[in-house]
Amino acid sequence: MATFIDTRGLSCPQPVLLFLNAVRENAAGPFSVLVDNDASLENISRAARNQGFAVQTGEESPGVTRLEISRP
């Protein structure tokens, strides 16, 4: 089961830090992350790829994107 992280309403660097803390607790993943701004989307995606994860995105609701982050 994916670790769920809700970063809506948070500004960087908080969303990235929440993701990286979750990776420290569960290095294998997977993670499901909600974001509501482009900076968080880009920064979390970059951090995930730097940690060796694959990232898939999809619209959760208007203005909210879900990132599905898992090991390839």
Residue pairs with C-beta under 8 A, 6 or more apart in sequence:
2 29
2 30
2 31
2 32
2 68
2 70
3 22
3 25
3 26
3 29
3 30
3 31
3 32
4 31
4 32
4 33
5 15
5 18
5 19
5 22
5 31
5 32
5 33
5 34
6 33
6 34
7 14
7 15
7 18
7 19
7 33
7 34
7 35
7 36
7 40
7 44
8 34
8 35
8 36
8 64
9 36
10 18
10 40
11 37
11 39
11 40
12 39
12 40
12 43
13 43
15 33
15 35
15 40
15 43
15 44
16 40
16 43
16 44
16 47
19 31
19 33
19 44
19 47
19 48
19 69
20 47
20 51
22 31
23 29
23 31
23 51
28 71
29 53
29 69
29 70
29 71
30 68
30 69
30 70
30 71
31 48
31 53
31 67
31 68
31 69
31 70
32 66
32 67
32 68
32 69
33 44
33 66
33 67
33 69
34 60
34 64
34 65
34 66
34 67
35 41
35 44
35 64
35 65
35 67
36 63
36 64
36 65
41 57
41 65
41 67
44 67
44 69
45 55
45 57
45 67
48 55
48 67
48 69
49 55
52 71
52 72
53 69
53 70
53 71
53 72
54 69
54 70
54 71
54 72
55 67
55 68
55 69
56 67
56 68
56 69
57 65
57 66
57 67
57 68
58 65
58 66
58 68
59 65
59 66
60 66
